[in-house]
């Protein structure tokens, strides 16, 4: 999907809302995939139930920290790798979510600068 450049007019509100919808859907898809990866890993390697795996994955992904102790070496390795991944994934999801809003704001500020 192409965004308008600085020489083009600002996108209409319906176009912007549609763009936001697509970006939000993509961000939520990335978030869901990340939680699913964590759930599977904690269920398989950490021997946690599905609900506990979901809880642990969400807590790690948002940076709150672990809620269950990982006892096996495999579980500790997965938990460490997932924690490193989660730091990058959370920031990436936030960037995807806010990108259209920041672009629109910068576009508006650039248009106002050119009007002077």
N, CA, C and O atoms as a GROMACS GRO file, in nm:
protein
  464
    1UNK      N    1   0.084  -0.118   0.000
    1UNK     CA    2   0.000   0.000   0.000
    1UNK      C    3   0.088   0.124   0.000
    1UNK      O    4   0.186   0.134   0.075
    2UNK      N    5   0.053   0.217  -0.084
    2UNK     CA    6   0.132   0.338  -0.100
    2UNK      C    7   0.076   0.451  -0.015
    2UNK      O    8  -0.045   0.473  -0.009
    3UNK      N    9   0.166   0.521   0.051
    3UNK     CA   10   0.128   0.640   0.128
    3UNK      C   11   0.152   0.763   0.041
    3UNK      O   12   0.237   0.762  -0.048
    4UNK      N   13   0.076   0.868   0.068
    4UNK     CA   14   0.096   0.990  -0.010
    4UNK      C   15   0.230   1.053   0.028
    4UNK      O   16   0.273   1.049   0.143
    5UNK      N   17   0.294   1.112  -0.074
    5UNK     CA   18   0.422   1.177  -0.045
    5UNK      C   19   0.398   1.324  -0.010
    5UNK      O   20   0.284   1.370  -0.008
    6UNK      N   21   0.504   1.395   0.016
    6UNK     CA   22   0.490   1.533   0.065
    6UNK      C   23   0.433   1.629  -0.038
    6UNK      O   24   0.383   1.735  -0.001
    7UNK      N   25   0.438   1.594  -0.164
    7UNK     CA   26   0.385   1.683  -0.267
    7UNK      C   27   0.237   1.659  -0.295
    7UNK      O   28   0.172   1.737  -0.364
    8UNK      N   29   0.183   1.550  -0.241
    8UNK     CA   30   0.042   1.515  -0.263
    8UNK      C   31  -0.044   1.569  -0.150
    8UNK      O   32   0.004   1.599  -0.040
    9UNK      N   33  -0.173   1.581  -0.179
    9UNK     CA   34  -0.268   1.625  -0.077
    9UNK      C   35  -0.281   1.519   0.031
    9UNK      O   36  -0.254   1.401   0.010
   10UNK      N   37  -0.323   1.565   0.146
   10UNK     CA   38  -0.348   1.477   0.259
   10UNK      C   39  -0.460   1.380   0.223
   10UNK      O   40  -0.559   1.419   0.160
   11UNK      N   41  -0.446   1.255   0.262
   11UNK     CA   42  -0.549   1.155   0.234
   11UNK      C   43  -0.680   1.196   0.302
   11UNK      O   44  -0.680   1.256   0.409
   12UNK      N   45  -0.790   1.163   0.239
   12UNK     CA   46  -0.920   1.195   0.297
   12UNK      C   47  -0.940   1.112   0.423
   12UNK      O   48  -0.872   1.011   0.444
   13UNK      N   49  -1.033   1.155   0.507
   13UNK     CA   50  -1.058   1.084   0.631
   13UNK      C   51  -1.102   0.939   0.607
   13UNK      O   52  -1.052   0.850   0.677
   14UNK      N   53  -1.191   0.910   0.512
   14UNK     CA   54  -1.225   0.769   0.488
   14UNK      C   55  -1.105   0.685   0.442
   14UNK      O   56  -1.092   0.570   0.482
   15UNK      N   57  -1.018   0.743   0.359
   15UNK     CA   58  -0.896   0.672   0.318
   15UNK      C   59  -0.804   0.646   0.438
   15UNK      O   60  -0.746   0.538   0.451
   16UNK      N   61  -0.792   0.746   0.524
   16UNK     CA   62  -0.708   0.731   0.642
   16UNK      C   63  -0.764   0.625   0.736
   16UNK      O   64  -0.689   0.544   0.790
   17UNK      N   65  -0.895   0.624   0.757
   17UNK     CA   66  -0.957   0.524   0.844
   17UNK      C   67  -0.938   0.384   0.786
   17UNK      O   68  -0.910   0.290   0.860
   18UNK      N   69  -0.951   0.370   0.654
   18UNK     CA   70  -0.925   0.241   0.591
   18UNK      C   71  -0.781   0.198   0.608
   18UNK      O   72  -0.754   0.081   0.635
   19UNK      N   73  -0.689   0.292   0.593
   19UNK     CA   74  -0.547   0.263   0.613
   19UNK      C   75  -0.522   0.220   0.757
   19UNK      O   76  -0.450   0.124   0.781
   20UNK      N   77  -0.580   0.293   0.853
   20UNK     CA   78  -0.564   0.257   0.994
   20UNK      C   79  -0.616   0.116   1.019
   20UNK      O   80  -0.554   0.038   1.092
   21UNK      N   81  -0.730   0.083   0.959
   21UNK     CA   82  -0.786  -0.050   0.976
   21UNK      C   83  -0.691  -0.159   0.928
   21UNK      O   84  -0.673  -0.260   0.995
   22UNK      N   85  -0.630  -0.137   0.813
   22UNK     CA   86  -0.534  -0.236   0.760
   22UNK      C   87  -0.411  -0.249   0.849
   22UNK      O   88  -0.364  -0.360   0.874
   23UNK      N   89  -0.360  -0.137   0.896
   23UNK     CA   90  -0.242  -0.141   0.983
   23UNK      C   91  -0.274  -0.205   1.118
   23UNK      O   92  -0.194  -0.281   1.172
   24UNK      N   93  -0.392  -0.174   1.173
   24UNK     CA   94  -0.432  -0.234   1.300
   24UNK      C   95  -0.449  -0.385   1.282
   24UNK      O   96  -0.405  -0.462   1.367
   25UNK      N   97  -0.511  -0.427   1.172
   25UNK     CA   98  -0.527  -0.571   1.146
   25UNK      C   99  -0.390  -0.639   1.137
   25UNK      O  100  -0.372  -0.747   1.193
   26UNK      N  101  -0.296  -0.577   1.067
   26UNK     CA  102  -0.162  -0.635   1.054
   26UNK      C  103  -0.091  -0.641   1.190
   26UNK      O  104  -0.027  -0.740   1.223
   27UNK      N  105  -0.103  -0.534   1.270
   27UNK     CA  106  -0.040  -0.530   1.402
   27UNK      C  107  -0.101  -0.637   1.493
   27UNK      O  108  -0.028  -0.706   1.564
   28UNK      N  109  -0.233  -0.652   1.490
   28UNK     CA  110  -0.298  -0.754   1.572
   28UNK      C  111  -0.261  -0.895   1.524
   28UNK      O  112  -0.250  -0.987   1.605
   29UNK      N  113  -0.243  -0.911   1.394
   29UNK     CA  114  -0.200  -1.041   1.341
   29UNK      C  115  -0.060  -1.077   1.391
   29UNK      O  116  -0.034  -1.191   1.430
   30UNK      N  117   0.031  -0.980   1.389
   30UNK     CA  118   0.166  -1.002   1.442
   30UNK      C  119   0.162  -1.035   1.591
   30UNK      O  120   0.235  -1.122   1.638
   31UNK      N  121   0.077  -0.964   1.663
   31UNK     CA  122   0.064  -0.988   1.806
   31UNK      C  123   0.008  -1.129   1.832
   31UNK      O  124   0.059  -1.200   1.919
   32UNK      N  125  -0.095  -1.167   1.759
   32UNK     CA  126  -0.154  -1.300   1.775
   32UNK      C  127  -0.053  -1.410   1.741
   32UNK      O  128  -0.045  -1.511   1.811
   33UNK      N  129   0.023  -1.391   1.636
   33UNK     CA  130   0.126  -1.489   1.598
   33UNK      C  131   0.232  -1.500   1.708
   33UNK      O  132   0.277  -1.610   1.739
   34UNK      N  133   0.271  -1.388   1.764
   34UNK     CA  134   0.371  -1.390   1.871
   34UNK      C  135   0.319  -1.462   1.995
   34UNK      O  136   0.392  -1.539   2.056
   35UNK      N  137   0.194  -1.438   2.031
   35UNK     CA  138   0.136  -1.506   2.146
   35UNK      C  139   0.125  -1.656   2.118
   35UNK      O  140   0.152  -1.738   2.206
   36UNK      N  141   0.086  -1.692   1.997
   36UNK     CA  142   0.074  -1.833   1.959
   36UNK      C  143   0.209  -1.904   1.969
   36UNK      O  144   0.216  -2.016   2.019
   37UNK      N  145   0.314  -1.840   1.920
   37UNK     CA  146   0.449  -1.898   1.930
   37UNK      C  147   0.485  -1.920   2.077
   37UNK      O  148   0.536  -2.026   2.114
   38UNK      N  149   0.459  -1.821   2.160
   38UNK     CA  150   0.487  -1.835   2.303
   38UNK      C  151   0.405  -1.944   2.368
   38UNK      O  152   0.457  -2.022   2.448
   39UNK      N  153   0.278  -1.950   2.336
   39UNK     CA  154   0.192  -2.053   2.393
   39UNK      C  155   0.242  -2.193   2.358
   39UNK      O  156   0.250  -2.280   2.444
   40UNK      N  157   0.274  -2.213   2.231
   40UNK     CA  158   0.322  -2.344   2.189
   40UNK      C  159   0.452  -2.380   2.259
   40UNK      O  160   0.470  -2.493   2.305
   41UNK      N  161   0.543  -2.285   2.266
   41UNK     CA  162   0.672  -2.310   2.330
   41UNK      C  163   0.659  -2.340   2.478
   41UNK      O  164   0.721  -2.434   2.529
   42UNK      N  165   0.579  -2.262   2.548
   42UNK     CA  166   0.563  -2.286   2.692
   42UNK      C  167   0.486  -2.414   2.719
   42UNK      O  168   0.508  -2.481   2.820
   43UNK      N  169   0.395  -2.449   2.631
   43UNK     CA  170   0.321  -2.575   2.647
   43UNK      C  171   0.412  -2.695   2.624
   43UNK      O  172   0.410  -2.791   2.700
   44UNK      N  173   0.493  -2.688   2.518
   44UNK     CA  174   0.579  -2.802   2.482
   44UNK      C  175   0.702  -2.809   2.573
   44UNK      O  176   0.730  -2.913   2.631
   45UNK      N  177   0.775  -2.698   2.584
   45UNK     CA  178   0.902  -2.700   2.658
   45UNK      C  179   0.883  -2.681   2.809
   45UNK      O  180   0.956  -2.741   2.888
   46UNK      N  181   0.786  -2.599   2.848
   46UNK     CA  182   0.768  -2.570   2.990
   46UNK      C  183   0.667  -2.659   3.058
   46UNK      O  184   0.647  -2.649   3.180
   47UNK      N  185   0.603  -2.746   2.982
   47UNK     CA  186   0.500  -2.837   3.036
   47UNK      C  187   0.391  -2.763   3.112
   47UNK      O  188   0.343  -2.809   3.216
   48UNK      N  189   0.351  -2.647   3.060
   48UNK     CA  190   0.243  -2.570   3.119
   48UNK      C  191   0.113  -2.603   3.046
   48UNK      O  192   0.115  -2.641   2.929
   49UNK      N  193   0.001  -2.588   3.114
   49UNK     CA  194  -0.129  -2.602   3.049
   49UNK      C  195  -0.150  -2.487   2.951
   49UNK      O  196  -0.074  -2.390   2.950
   50UNK      N  197  -0.254  -2.500   2.869
   50UNK     CA  198  -0.277  -2.398   2.766
   50UNK      C  199  -0.305  -2.260   2.825
   50UNK      O  200  -0.254  -2.160   2.775
   51UNK      N  201  -0.384  -2.255   2.930
   51UNK     CA  202  -0.416  -2.125   2.990
   51UNK      C  203  -0.292  -2.064   3.055
   51UNK      O  204  -0.268  -1.944   3.041
   52UNK      N  205  -0.215  -2.145   3.125
   52UNK     CA  206  -0.091  -2.095   3.185
   52UNK      C  207   0.010  -2.054   3.078
   52UNK      O  208   0.083  -1.957   3.096
   53UNK      N  209   0.014  -2.128   2.967
   53UNK     CA  210   0.103  -2.092   2.856
   53UNK      C  211   0.063  -1.958   2.795
   53UNK      O  212   0.148  -1.875   2.764
   54UNK      N  213  -0.068  -1.938   2.780
   54UNK     CA  214  -0.118  -1.810   2.727
   54UNK      C  215  -0.081  -1.697   2.822
   54UNK      O  216  -0.033  -1.592   2.779
   55UNK      N  217  -0.103  -1.718   2.951
   55UNK     CA  218  -0.071  -1.617   3.052
   55UNK      C  219   0.078  -1.582   3.050
   55UNK      O  220   0.115  -1.465   3.050
   56UNK      N  221   0.161  -1.685   3.047
   56UNK     CA  222   0.306  -1.664   3.046
   56UNK      C  223   0.350  -1.591   2.920
   56UNK      O  224   0.431  -1.498   2.927
   57UNK      N  225   0.298  -1.632   2.804
   57UNK     CA  226   0.336  -1.568   2.677
   57UNK      C  227   0.297  -1.421   2.676
   57UNK      O  228   0.374  -1.336   2.632
   58UNK      N  229   0.178  -1.390   2.725
   58UNK     CA  230   0.132  -1.251   2.728
   58UNK      C  231   0.215  -1.167   2.824
   58UNK      O  232   0.248  -1.052   2.795
   59UNK      N  233   0.248  -1.224   2.938
   59UNK     CA  234   0.327  -1.150   3.036
   59UNK      C  235   0.469  -1.122   2.984
   59UNK      O  236   0.522  -1.013   3.004
   60UNK      N  237   0.528  -1.219   2.919
   60UNK     CA  238   0.662  -1.199   2.862
   60UNK      C  239   0.656  -1.100   2.746
   60UNK      O  240   0.740  -1.011   2.735
   61UNK      N  241   0.556  -1.115   2.660
   61UNK     CA  242   0.545  -1.031   2.540
   61UNK      C  243   0.528  -0.884   2.577
   61UNK      O  244   0.578  -0.796   2.506
   62UNK      N  245   0.457  -0.855   2.684
   62UNK     CA  246   0.435  -0.716   2.723
   62UNK      C  247   0.543  -0.662   2.815
   62UNK      O  248   0.540  -0.545   2.854
   63UNK      N  249   0.640  -0.747   2.850
   63UNK     CA  250   0.751  -0.700   2.932
   63UNK      C  251   0.725  -0.706   3.081
   63UNK      O  252   0.804  -0.652   3.158
   64UNK      N  253   0.617  -0.770   3.123
   64UNK     CA  254   0.585  -0.778   3.266
   64UNK      C  255   0.672  -0.880   3.339
   64UNK      O  256   0.694  -0.867   3.460
   65UNK      N  257   0.720  -0.979   3.267
   65UNK     CA  258   0.808  -1.077   3.329
   65UNK      C  259   0.741  -1.212   3.344
   65UNK      O  260   0.620  -1.226   3.327
   66UNK      N  261   0.822  -1.312   3.377
   66UNK     CA  262   0.769  -1.449   3.387
   66UNK      C  263   0.680  -1.467   3.510
   66UNK      O  264   0.697  -1.398   3.611
   67UNK      N  265   0.586  -1.560   3.500
   67UNK     CA  266   0.499  -1.591   3.613
   67UNK      C  267   0.514  -1.736   3.658
   67UNK      O  268   0.463  -1.774   3.764
   68UNK      N  269   0.583  -1.816   3.580
   68UNK     CA  270   0.605  -1.956   3.615
   68UNK      C  271   0.754  -1.986   3.602
   68UNK      O  272   0.823  -1.931   3.516
   69UNK      N  273   0.803  -2.073   3.690
   69UNK     CA  274   0.943  -2.111   3.685
   69UNK      C  275   0.964  -2.218   3.579
   69UNK      O  276   0.889  -2.316   3.572
   70UNK      N  277   1.067  -2.199   3.498
   70UNK     CA  278   1.103  -2.299   3.398
   70UNK      C  279   1.205  -2.392   3.460
   70UNK      O  280   1.312  -2.349   3.504
   71UNK      N  281   1.173  -2.521   3.464
   71UNK     CA  282   1.257  -2.616   3.536
   71UNK      C  283   1.358  -2.687   3.447
   71UNK      O  284   1.470  -2.714   3.491
   72UNK      N  285   1.322  -2.718   3.324
   72UNK     CA  286   1.415  -2.793   3.237
   72UNK      C  287   1.505  -2.696   3.161
   72UNK      O  288   1.473  -2.578   3.145
   73UNK      N  289   1.617  -2.749   3.113
   73UNK     CA  290   1.709  -2.666   3.034
   73UNK      C  291   1.643  -2.618   2.905
   73UNK      O  292   1.660  -2.503   2.866
   74UNK      N  293   1.568  -2.706   2.838
   74UNK     CA  294   1.499  -2.668   2.715
   74UNK      C  295   1.400  -2.556   2.738
   74UNK      O  296   1.389  -2.464   2.657
   75UNK      N  297   1.327  -2.564   2.849
   75UNK     CA  298   1.230  -2.459   2.881
   75UNK      C  299   1.300  -2.326   2.909
   75UNK      O  300   1.250  -2.221   2.870
   76UNK      N  301   1.414  -2.332   2.975
   76UNK     CA  302   1.488  -2.209   3.005
   76UNK      C  303   1.544  -2.147   2.878
   76UNK      O  304   1.544  -2.024   2.862
   77UNK      N  305   1.592  -2.230   2.787
   77UNK     CA  306   1.644  -2.180   2.659
   77UNK      C  307   1.531  -2.118   2.578
   77UNK      O  308   1.547  -2.008   2.524
   78UNK      N  309   1.417  -2.189   2.568
   78UNK     CA  310   1.304  -2.132   2.493
   78UNK      C  311   1.259  -2.000   2.556
   78UNK      O  312   1.237  -1.902   2.486
   79UNK      N  313   1.247  -1.999   2.688
   79UNK     CA  314   1.200  -1.879   2.757
   79UNK      C  315   1.295  -1.761   2.732
   79UNK      O  316   1.250  -1.648   2.716
   80UNK      N  317   1.424  -1.787   2.731
   80UNK     CA  318   1.522  -1.681   2.705
   80UNK      C  319   1.511  -1.628   2.563
   80UNK      O  320   1.510  -1.507   2.541
   81UNK      N  321   1.502  -1.719   2.467
   81UNK     CA  322   1.491  -1.678   2.326
   81UNK      C  323   1.360  -1.604   2.302
   81UNK      O  324   1.357  -1.504   2.231
   82UNK      N  325   1.252  -1.653   2.362
   82UNK     CA  326   1.121  -1.588   2.346
   82UNK      C  327   1.122  -1.449   2.409
   82UNK      O  328   1.060  -1.356   2.356
   83UNK      N  329   1.190  -1.433   2.521
   83UNK     CA  330   1.199  -1.302   2.585
   83UNK      C  331   1.275  -1.203   2.496
   83UNK      O  332   1.234  -1.087   2.484
   84UNK      N  333   1.383  -1.247   2.434
   84UNK     CA  334   1.457  -1.161   2.342
   84UNK      C  335   1.372  -1.124   2.221
   84UNK      O  336   1.368  -1.009   2.179
   85UNK      N  337   1.304  -1.225   2.166
   85UNK     CA  338   1.214  -1.201   2.052
   85UNK      C  339   1.103  -1.104   2.091
   85UNK      O  340   1.068  -1.015   2.014
   86UNK      N  341   1.048  -1.122   2.210
   86UNK     CA  342   0.934  -1.041   2.253
   86UNK      C  343   0.968  -0.893   2.262
   86UNK      O  344   0.885  -0.808   2.230
   87UNK      N  345   1.089  -0.862   2.304
   87UNK     CA  346   1.129  -0.722   2.310
   87UNK      C  347   1.123  -0.656   2.174
   87UNK      O  348   1.075  -0.543   2.161
   88UNK      N  349   1.171  -0.725   2.074
   88UNK     CA  350   1.169  -0.672   1.937
   88UNK      C  351   1.028  -0.675   1.881
   88UNK      O  352   0.985  -0.579   1.815
   89UNK      N  353   0.954  -0.783   1.906
   89UNK     CA  354   0.819  -0.798   1.850
   89UNK      C  355   0.726  -0.690   1.905
   89UNK      O  356   0.648  -0.631   1.829
   90UNK      N  357   0.732  -0.662   2.034
   90UNK     CA  358   0.643  -0.563   2.093
   90UNK      C  359   0.668  -0.425   2.034
   90UNK      O  360   0.574  -0.353   2.002
   91UNK      N  361   0.794  -0.388   2.019
   91UNK     CA  362   0.827  -0.258   1.959
   91UNK      C  363   0.787  -0.253   1.812
   91UNK      O  364   0.742  -0.149   1.764
   92UNK      N  365   0.802  -0.364   1.741
   92UNK     CA  366   0.763  -0.369   1.600
   92UNK      C  367   0.612  -0.355   1.584
   92UNK      O  368   0.565  -0.283   1.495
   93UNK      N  369   0.537  -0.422   1.668
   93UNK     CA  370   0.391  -0.412   1.663
   93UNK      C  371   0.347  -0.269   1.693
   93UNK      O  372   0.258  -0.215   1.626
   94UNK      N  373   0.409  -0.207   1.792
   94UNK     CA  374   0.377  -0.068   1.824
   94UNK      C  375   0.410   0.025   1.707
   94UNK      O  376   0.334   0.116   1.677
   95UNK      N  377   0.522   0.002   1.640
   95UNK     CA  378   0.560   0.084   1.525
   95UNK      C  379   0.460   0.069   1.411
   95UNK      O  380   0.422   0.168   1.348
   96UNK      N  381   0.419  -0.054   1.384
   96UNK     CA  382   0.321  -0.077   1.277
   96UNK      C  383   0.189  -0.008   1.312
   96UNK      O  384   0.126   0.052   1.226
   97UNK      N  385   0.149  -0.019   1.438
   97UNK     CA  386   0.022   0.040   1.481
   97UNK      C  387   0.023   0.193   1.468
   97UNK      O  388  -0.075   0.251   1.420
   98UNK      N  389   0.132   0.256   1.509
   98UNK     CA  390   0.136   0.402   1.510
   98UNK      C  391   0.185   0.465   1.379
   98UNK      O  392   0.175   0.587   1.363
   99UNK      N  393   0.236   0.387   1.286
   99UNK     CA  394   0.294   0.442   1.162
   99UNK      C  395   0.197   0.531   1.084
   99UNK      O  396   0.237   0.641   1.046
  100UNK      N  397   0.072   0.491   1.058
  100UNK     CA  398  -0.016   0.579   0.981
  100UNK      C  399  -0.047   0.710   1.054
  100UNK      O  400  -0.061   0.815   0.989
  101UNK      N  401  -0.057   0.706   1.185
  101UNK     CA  402  -0.087   0.828   1.261
  101UNK      C  403   0.031   0.924   1.257
  101UNK      O  404   0.013   1.044   1.238
  102UNK      N  405   0.150   0.872   1.274
  102UNK     CA  406   0.270   0.956   1.270
  102UNK      C  407   0.288   1.013   1.129
  102UNK      O  408   0.322   1.130   1.113
  103UNK      N  409   0.266   0.930   1.027
  103UNK     CA  410   0.279   0.977   0.889
  103UNK      C  411   0.181   1.091   0.862
  103UNK      O  412   0.217   1.192   0.801
  104UNK      N  413   0.058   1.074   0.906
  104UNK     CA  414  -0.043   1.177   0.884
  104UNK      C  415  -0.006   1.306   0.956
  104UNK      O  416  -0.018   1.415   0.900
  105UNK      N  417   0.040   1.294   1.080
  105UNK     CA  418   0.080   1.412   1.156
  105UNK      C  419   0.195   1.485   1.088
  105UNK      O  420   0.191   1.607   1.072
  106UNK      N  421   0.297   1.410   1.046
  106UNK     CA  422   0.410   1.473   0.978
  106UNK      C  423   0.368   1.534   0.844
  106UNK      O  424   0.418   1.640   0.805
  107UNK      N  425   0.276   1.468   0.776
  107UNK     CA  426   0.226   1.521   0.649
  107UNK      C  427   0.152   1.652   0.672
  107UNK      O  428   0.170   1.748   0.597
  108UNK      N  429   0.069   1.657   0.775
  108UNK     CA  430  -0.003   1.780   0.807
  108UNK      C  431   0.094   1.891   0.841
  108UNK      O  432   0.078   2.004   0.794
  109UNK      N  433   0.192   1.862   0.922
  109UNK     CA  434   0.290   1.965   0.961
  109UNK      C  435   0.368   2.014   0.840
  109UNK      O  436   0.400   2.132   0.831
  110UNK      N  437   0.400   1.924   0.748
  110UNK     CA  438   0.473   1.965   0.628
  110UNK      C  439   0.384   2.052   0.538
  110UNK      O  440   0.434   2.148   0.480
  111UNK      N  441   0.257   2.020   0.525
  111UNK     CA  442   0.165   2.100   0.444
  111UNK      C  443   0.154   2.239   0.504
  111UNK      O  444   0.159   2.338   0.432
  112UNK      N  445   0.139   2.247   0.639
  112UNK     CA  446   0.128   2.378   0.703
  112UNK      C  447   0.256   2.458   0.683
  112UNK      O  448   0.249   2.580   0.668
  113UNK      N  449   0.371   2.394   0.682
  113UNK     CA  450   0.497   2.463   0.661
  113UNK      C  451   0.502   2.520   0.520
  113UNK      O  452   0.550   2.632   0.501
  114UNK      N  453   0.454   2.446   0.420
  114UNK     CA  454   0.456   2.493   0.282
  114UNK      C  455   0.357   2.605   0.256
  114UNK      O  456   0.375   2.683   0.163
  115UNK      N  457   0.250   2.615   0.339
  115UNK     CA  458   0.149   2.718   0.319
  115UNK      C  459   0.200   2.857   0.358
  115UNK      O  460   0.147   2.958   0.312
  116UNK      N  461   0.301   2.863   0.442
  116UNK     CA  462   0.353   2.993   0.489
  116UNK      C  463   0.431   3.065   0.383
  116UNK      O  464   0.481   3.175   0.407
   0.00000   0.00000   0.00000
